[in-house]
């Protein structure tokens, strides 16, 4: 019988890419990981790792074994979830990864309700871009992710993940109060085709969506400034340095020199919760998802 702890060490090397990263993830030393894998190699009678420069790579046998390992760990997670469902007690630890505006707009209400209703539940929160949160979720480093996508740019979700809608958010255009369209009841993006824009960092979900949406107006958008935080974007907008698109969730205080104008047709993004399908019966995860959905319904 293959030892599960040794199998877990090999699987961690595969998931994290190196002995040291695997050791950090499992809270042991790299030497301990090496020893576990050496014992596993003796068990199966084949080398499972090979040196490549300063790093290591899985052999063909190692890849076969880690494929079976993931399925074995998934079965164990399902068993734990079923036992958890039988107890019908919401308790334990849930690690959540969420993007910034979901943390500001949803998390305080959701976590307060969980603390009140389920005192044996401990939820930890980490701010992450959706793509980073999903990667950690797939690897099992977190238990739940809050992700977002847009109507015209859906986010692909890997097999093995379950999801539930949490909140539908609307985005508006932020303009300087001196702008000619600042006091309109609504604007079309085509009305702003020649504007300088203030965007999120290149490569982020929101930046890529903004470029896609603005290009649909038939003109290459001109991004003048990049800023991560809404407050910074709004400061630049107020100074007349460009327009920005800001979702309503977690927006915060809008400066007096900025006008928020709705867009026609509306710019809509979907916020949803993701968790591993093999943990779908864990009462702690189900309660956490329900709390975030209730927080969205209360907005």
Kinemage of the C-alpha trace (Angstrom):
@kinemage 1
@onewidth
@group {chain A} dominant
@subgroup {mainchain}
@vectorlist {calphas} color= white
{ca unk a 1} P 0.000 0.000 0.000
{ca unk a 2} L 1.432 3.392 -1.015
{ca unk a 3} L 1.959 5.710 1.940
{ca unk a 4} L -0.334 8.746 1.652
{ca unk a 5} L 2.030 11.159 3.410
{ca unk a 6} L 4.793 10.273 0.961
{ca unk a 7} L 2.356 10.599 -1.925
{ca unk a 8} L 1.335 14.015 -0.610
{ca unk a 9} L 4.973 15.147 -0.705
{ca unk a 10} L 5.327 14.138 -4.362
{ca unk a 11} L 2.021 15.772 -5.221
{ca unk a 12} L 3.159 18.996 -3.538
{ca unk a 13} L 6.344 19.068 -5.638
{ca unk a 14} L 4.202 18.671 -8.749
{ca unk a 15} L 1.759 21.381 -7.641
{ca unk a 16} L 4.301 23.953 -6.426
{ca unk a 17} L 7.148 23.295 -8.829
{ca unk a 18} L 10.077 22.715 -6.485
{ca unk a 19} L 11.173 20.913 -3.329
{ca unk a 20} L 11.474 24.160 -1.379
{ca unk a 21} L 8.044 25.453 -2.464
{ca unk a 22} L 6.478 22.105 -1.601
{ca unk a 23} L 8.201 22.170 1.794
{ca unk a 24} L 6.857 25.666 2.491
{ca unk a 25} L 3.330 24.578 1.552
{ca unk a 26} L 3.462 21.524 3.833
{ca unk a 27} L 5.306 23.345 6.649
{ca unk a 28} L 8.261 20.956 6.628
{ca unk a 29} L 11.872 21.136 5.437
{ca unk a 30} L 13.008 20.460 1.886
{ca unk a 31} L 15.142 17.644 3.318
{ca unk a 32} L 12.015 16.024 4.769
{ca unk a 33} L 10.312 16.215 1.372
{ca unk a 34} L 13.321 14.592 -0.289
{ca unk a 35} L 13.352 11.797 2.276
{ca unk a 36} L 9.636 11.106 1.822
{ca unk a 37} L 9.987 10.942 -1.941
{ca unk a 38} L 13.067 8.688 -1.682
{ca unk a 39} L 11.033 6.258 0.449
{ca unk a 40} L 8.182 6.460 -2.059
{ca unk a 41} L 10.596 5.643 -4.888
{ca unk a 42} L 11.684 2.524 -3.009
{ca unk a 43} L 8.017 1.584 -2.528
{ca unk a 44} L 7.163 1.823 -6.225
{ca unk a 45} L 10.584 0.670 -7.512
{ca unk a 46} L 11.080 3.582 -9.919
{ca unk a 47} L 12.598 7.072 -9.840
{ca unk a 48} L 9.902 9.735 -9.494
{ca unk a 49} L 12.021 12.909 -9.739
{ca unk a 50} L 14.981 13.866 -11.885
{ca unk a 51} L 17.340 16.798 -11.606
{ca unk a 52} L 17.067 19.568 -14.211
{ca unk a 53} L 19.632 22.288 -13.624
{ca unk a 54} L 18.967 23.641 -10.156
{ca unk a 55} L 15.461 22.241 -10.018
{ca unk a 56} L 13.646 18.943 -10.348
{ca unk a 57} L 11.075 17.489 -12.728
{ca unk a 58} L 8.755 14.551 -12.390
{ca unk a 59} L 9.624 11.448 -14.349
{ca unk a 60} L 6.944 9.687 -16.398
{ca unk a 61} L 6.310 7.432 -13.408
{ca unk a 62} L 6.070 10.472 -11.151
{ca unk a 63} L 3.478 12.066 -13.424
{ca unk a 64} L 1.408 8.866 -13.477
{ca unk a 65} L 1.525 8.672 -9.704
{ca unk a 66} L 0.575 12.323 -9.126
{ca unk a 67} L -2.409 11.922 -11.455
{ca unk a 68} L -3.679 9.086 -9.283
{ca unk a 69} L -2.755 11.092 -6.166
{ca unk a 70} L -5.054 13.957 -7.123
{ca unk a 71} L -7.944 11.540 -7.609
{ca unk a 72} L -7.166 9.831 -4.303
{ca unk a 73} L -7.082 13.122 -2.412
{ca unk a 74} L -10.317 14.168 -4.095
{ca unk a 75} L -12.018 11.007 -2.859
{ca unk a 76} L -10.750 11.693 0.657
{ca unk a 77} L -12.056 15.262 0.489
{ca unk a 78} L -15.445 13.953 -0.596
{ca unk a 79} L -15.475 11.530 2.322
{ca unk a 80} L -14.621 14.321 4.749
{ca unk a 81} L -17.359 16.496 3.246
{ca unk a 82} L -19.955 13.735 3.575
{ca unk a 83} L -19.041 13.120 7.201
{ca unk a 84} L -19.196 16.856 7.787
{ca unk a 85} L -22.677 16.992 6.228
{ca unk a 86} L -23.870 14.173 8.502
{ca unk a 87} L -22.826 16.128 11.580
{ca unk a 88} L -24.744 19.188 10.345
{ca unk a 89} L -22.527 21.470 12.415
{ca unk a 90} L -21.008 24.569 10.838
{ca unk a 91} L -17.498 24.590 12.253
{ca unk a 92} L -13.837 24.582 11.281
{ca unk a 93} L -11.691 26.801 9.072
{ca unk a 94} L -12.513 28.310 5.685
{ca unk a 95} L -9.890 30.274 3.752
{ca unk a 96} L -11.387 32.706 1.226
{ca unk a 97} L -9.626 34.568 -1.571
{ca unk a 98} L -11.456 37.622 -2.922
{ca unk a 99} L -10.797 40.666 -5.088
{ca unk a 100} L -10.591 44.085 -3.461
{ca unk a 101} L -14.075 45.480 -4.103
{ca unk a 102} L -15.758 42.250 -3.002
{ca unk a 103} L -13.838 42.480 0.253
{ca unk a 104} L -14.924 46.095 0.777
{ca unk a 105} L -18.480 45.711 -0.459
{ca unk a 106} L -19.494 42.224 0.679
{ca unk a 107} L -17.088 40.743 3.216
{ca unk a 108} L -17.823 42.923 6.275
{ca unk a 109} L -21.537 42.067 6.228
{ca unk a 110} L -20.951 38.395 5.350
{ca unk a 111} L -18.265 37.798 7.983
{ca unk a 112} L -20.253 39.596 10.667
{ca unk a 113} L -23.248 37.350 9.974
{ca unk a 114} L -21.079 34.209 10.021
{ca unk a 115} L -19.519 35.227 13.327
{ca unk a 116} L -22.958 35.767 14.816
{ca unk a 117} L -24.663 32.657 13.410
{ca unk a 118} L -21.780 30.164 13.462
{ca unk a 119} L -19.380 30.925 16.324
{ca unk a 120} L -17.448 27.676 15.733
{ca unk a 121} L -16.586 28.724 12.191
{ca unk a 122} L -13.307 30.570 11.516
{ca unk a 123} L -13.088 32.388 8.169
{ca unk a 124} L -9.823 33.923 6.976
{ca unk a 125} L -9.801 36.378 4.097
{ca unk a 126} L -7.053 37.164 1.589
{ca unk a 127} L -7.144 39.813 -1.144
{ca unk a 128} L -6.368 38.204 -4.503
{ca unk a 129} L -6.993 38.805 -8.186
{ca unk a 130} L -9.600 36.291 -9.419
{ca unk a 131} L -7.106 34.379 -11.562
{ca unk a 132} L -4.728 34.015 -8.604
{ca unk a 133} L -7.559 32.975 -6.276
{ca unk a 134} L -8.766 30.326 -8.723
{ca unk a 135} L -5.245 28.902 -9.071
{ca unk a 136} L -4.939 28.609 -5.287
{ca unk a 137} L -8.407 27.074 -5.072
{ca unk a 138} L -7.584 24.430 -7.681
{ca unk a 139} L -4.414 23.585 -5.758
{ca unk a 140} L -6.303 23.326 -2.478
{ca unk a 141} L -4.531 26.256 -0.794
{ca unk a 142} L -7.821 28.061 -0.161
{ca unk a 143} L -11.359 26.725 0.271
{ca unk a 144} L -13.415 29.337 -1.573
{ca unk a 145} L -12.830 32.145 -4.052
{ca unk a 146} L -14.865 35.200 -4.964
{ca unk a 147} L -14.340 35.900 -8.647
{ca unk a 148} L -15.784 38.270 -11.206
{ca unk a 149} L -16.347 38.443 -14.915
{ca unk a 150} L -18.247 40.661 -17.324
{ca unk a 151} L -21.220 39.971 -19.558
{ca unk a 152} L -19.049 40.316 -22.677
{ca unk a 153} L -15.933 38.625 -21.207
{ca unk a 154} L -16.737 35.502 -19.178
{ca unk a 155} L -14.001 33.999 -17.015
{ca unk a 156} L -13.256 30.360 -17.890
{ca unk a 157} L -13.718 28.007 -14.946
{ca unk a 158} L -11.827 24.732 -14.762
{ca unk a 159} L -13.498 21.377 -14.276
{ca unk a 160} L -13.770 20.295 -10.686
{ca unk a 161} L -14.991 23.664 -9.426
{ca unk a 162} L -18.537 24.557 -8.420
{ca unk a 163} L -19.916 28.073 -8.469
{ca unk a 164} L -22.875 30.105 -7.313
{ca unk a 165} L -23.887 33.664 -8.229
{ca unk a 166} L -23.344 36.204 -5.457
{ca unk a 167} L -24.055 39.647 -6.898
{ca unk a 168} L -24.614 41.452 -10.208
{ca unk a 169} L -22.739 44.738 -10.188
{ca unk a 170} L -23.153 47.789 -12.429
{ca unk a 171} L -20.292 50.007 -13.601
{ca unk a 172} L -20.572 53.722 -14.352
{ca unk a 173} L -18.287 56.244 -16.004
{ca unk a 174} L -16.400 58.709 -13.812
{ca unk a 175} L -15.809 62.113 -15.391
{ca unk a 176} L -14.404 65.378 -14.160
{ca unk a 177} L -17.185 67.780 -13.148
{ca unk a 178} L -15.852 70.143 -15.835
{ca unk a 179} L -16.388 67.572 -18.580
{ca unk a 180} L -19.049 68.417 -21.194
{ca unk a 181} L -20.954 65.170 -20.445
{ca unk a 182} L -20.552 65.267 -16.666
{ca unk a 183} L -24.156 66.200 -15.938
{ca unk a 184} L -25.925 63.956 -18.466
{ca unk a 185} L -28.472 61.456 -17.180
{ca unk a 186} L -26.513 58.743 -19.011
{ca unk a 187} L -23.882 58.346 -21.710
{ca unk a 188} L -22.971 55.810 -24.341
{ca unk a 189} L -19.402 54.635 -24.543
{ca unk a 190} L -19.364 55.780 -28.157
{ca unk a 191} L -19.816 59.347 -26.841
{ca unk a 192} L -16.433 58.965 -25.108
{ca unk a 193} L -14.525 57.290 -27.940
{ca unk a 194} L -11.891 60.016 -28.099
{ca unk a 195} L -11.255 60.270 -24.351
{ca unk a 196} L -8.065 59.536 -22.485
{ca unk a 197} L -8.730 56.670 -20.075
{ca unk a 198} L -7.521 55.717 -16.643
{ca unk a 199} L -7.328 51.948 -16.264
{ca unk a 200} L -6.212 49.155 -13.982
{ca unk a 201} L -2.843 47.498 -14.553
{ca unk a 202} L -2.275 45.752 -17.866
{ca unk a 203} L -3.062 42.048 -17.743
{ca unk a 204} L -5.721 42.373 -15.045
{ca unk a 205} L -9.249 41.127 -15.701
{ca unk a 206} L -10.730 44.618 -15.483
{ca unk a 207} L -8.135 46.181 -17.800
{ca unk a 208} L -8.551 43.469 -20.431
{ca unk a 209} L -12.337 43.822 -20.217
{ca unk a 210} L -12.112 47.621 -20.556
{ca unk a 211} L -9.936 47.344 -23.680
{ca unk a 212} L -12.316 44.797 -25.216
{ca unk a 213} L -15.365 46.941 -24.443
{ca unk a 214} L -13.883 50.200 -25.705
{ca unk a 215} L -12.512 48.604 -28.870
{ca unk a 216} L -16.055 47.438 -29.649
{ca unk a 217} L -16.832 51.121 -30.239
{ca unk a 218} L -14.675 50.952 -33.391
{ca unk a 219} L -11.703 52.925 -32.137
{ca unk a 220} L -8.480 51.995 -30.358
{ca unk a 221} L -8.741 53.310 -26.776
{ca unk a 222} L -6.076 55.656 -25.470
{ca unk a 223} L -5.083 54.699 -21.922
{ca unk a 224} L -3.157 57.559 -20.386
{ca unk a 225} L -2.762 56.421 -16.779
{ca unk a 226} L -2.809 53.158 -14.822
{ca unk a 227} L -3.844 52.910 -11.166
{ca unk a 228} L -4.769 49.960 -8.958
{ca unk a 229} L -7.012 51.711 -6.441
{ca unk a 230} L -10.330 53.419 -7.084
{ca unk a 231} L -9.341 56.377 -4.915
{ca unk a 232} L -6.297 57.007 -7.108
{ca unk a 233} L -8.317 56.689 -10.296
{ca unk a 234} L -10.882 59.144 -8.964
{ca unk a 235} L -8.182 61.653 -8.020
{ca unk a 236} L -6.852 61.549 -11.579
{ca unk a 237} L -10.374 61.873 -12.990
{ca unk a 238} L -11.080 64.875 -10.764
{ca unk a 239} L -7.941 66.572 -12.074
{ca unk a 240} L -9.305 66.284 -15.608
{ca unk a 241} L -6.694 63.726 -16.668
{ca unk a 242} L -9.075 61.180 -18.124
{ca unk a 243} L -12.239 59.125 -17.722
{ca unk a 244} L -12.571 55.886 -15.773
{ca unk a 245} L -15.075 53.063 -15.518
{ca unk a 246} L -15.931 52.259 -11.903
{ca unk a 247} L -18.135 49.423 -10.637
{ca unk a 248} L -20.518 50.376 -7.824
{ca unk a 249} L -19.548 47.557 -5.450
{ca unk a 250} L -17.042 48.789 -2.896
{ca unk a 251} L -16.594 52.114 -4.655
{ca unk a 252} L -16.326 54.264 -1.568
{ca unk a 253} L -16.462 58.051 -1.365
{ca unk a 254} L -16.531 59.986 -4.638
{ca unk a 255} L -14.681 63.346 -4.548
{ca unk a 256} L -16.654 66.546 -5.154
{ca unk a 257} L -14.794 67.227 -8.408
{ca unk a 258} L -15.901 63.909 -9.958
{ca unk a 259} L -19.247 63.167 -11.584
{ca unk a 260} L -20.538 59.583 -11.834
{ca unk a 261} L -22.617 59.021 -14.972
{ca unk a 262} L -24.565 55.806 -15.754
{ca unk a 263} L -23.833 54.065 -19.074
{ca unk a 264} L -26.406 52.965 -21.642
{ca unk a 265} L -26.544 50.038 -22.202
{ca unk a 266} L -25.482 49.127 -18.686
{ca unk a 267} L -22.048 47.676 -18.032
{ca unk a 268} L -22.629 44.597 -15.873
{ca unk a 269} L -20.218 42.301 -14.106
{ca unk a 270} L -21.054 39.084 -12.280
{ca unk a 271} L -19.607 38.253 -8.881
{ca unk a 272} L -19.737 34.608 -7.876
{ca unk a 273} L -18.361 32.169 -5.336
{ca unk a 274} L -16.231 29.199 -6.361
{ca unk a 275} L -15.278 26.106 -4.390
{ca unk a 276} L -13.977 22.641 -5.136
{ca unk a 277} L -16.730 20.252 -6.216
{ca unk a 278} L -15.266 17.488 -4.072
{ca unk a 279} L -15.871 19.666 -0.998
{ca unk a 280} L -19.380 20.675 -2.006
{ca unk a 281} L -21.007 19.058 1.050
{ca unk a 282} L -18.831 20.780 3.620
{ca unk a 283} L -21.259 22.725 5.779
{ca unk a 284} L -18.622 25.381 6.488
{ca unk a 285} L -18.246 26.178 2.791
{ca unk a 286} L -21.993 26.112 2.142
{ca unk a 287} L -22.586 28.503 5.045
{ca unk a 288} L -19.860 30.862 3.824
{ca unk a 289} L -21.244 30.916 0.300
{ca unk a 290} L -24.756 31.584 1.661
{ca unk a 291} L -23.477 34.466 3.806
{ca unk a 292} L -21.838 36.196 0.848
{ca unk a 293} L -24.952 35.700 -1.270
{ca unk a 294} L -27.092 37.205 1.504
{ca unk a 295} L -24.681 40.149 1.740
{ca unk a 296} L -25.142 40.749 -1.987
{ca unk a 297} L -28.922 40.534 -1.730
{ca unk a 298} L -28.837 43.139 1.040
{ca unk a 299} L -27.156 45.800 -1.096
